[in-house]
Amino acid sequence: MSSPTEPRRAWRPGDELLYRFRRPDGSTGQIHPATVVADDDRGLVCWVPAGTAILGTRLSDGRRVRDLPLAERFAARRVHFRDRWRGVSTLRLVPERDWWSVWWFFEPDGAFRNWYVNLEIPLGRWHGGVDRIDGVLDLVVTPDRRWSWKDEDEAAQALAVGRLTPEQLDRLRAEGERMIALAEAGRFPFDGTWCDFRPDPAWPVPSLPDLAEAR
């Protein structure tokens, strides 16, 4: 595994990278290949279109984690498998040090559906991408900037079993509240920026490398 503490480098539009989710113990969760749109002072902006091959996780018997009762989800053994990013395409703004990323969801016809604030713990960059810990708690923001929390029950369970610390959950919720204020005010990234985004038609679908290299 490459170190996330390597010196920062700017990626160029069209570069491919890996958006890796780590678990608190350092093991690998999901991995999403992405194409770079921009990389500047606002953060990395990358594109994960529907149909992209990803490294997913599921239960060893093939069931989805969400098929389990809430009390069992964070203790169950998960295995990796090759999957696809389905349904919507996503443009993702990933600041290097902030505890969130914002995802623009696009319908198959290219119409903007909504924003999704994925609350995350940043772990830094490495030469092949970015590493984050999923913060479980999330926000959904509609085009008219109405908002709602998502997965509050899972976040409470993650806290109960030690998947998140109280300090981490407090920080994640505070970041979410800050994003709510920006959404209500119609300020970036909820000001319409990138809502009409279209990828360069010359870009191939980002590829998932050999699993040993990806992890």
Secondary structure, DSSP 8 states (H G I E B T S, - for coil): ---TBS------TT-EEEEEEE-TTS-EEEEEEEEEEEEETTEEEEEE-TT-EEEEEEETTS--GGGS-GGGTTTS-EEEEEEE--SSEEEEEE-SSSSEEEEEEE-TTS-EEEEEEEEEEEEEEETTEEEEEEEEEEEEE-TT--EEEE-HHHHHHHHHTTSS-HHHHHHHHHHHHHHHHHHHHT-TTSSSTTTT----TT--------HHHH-
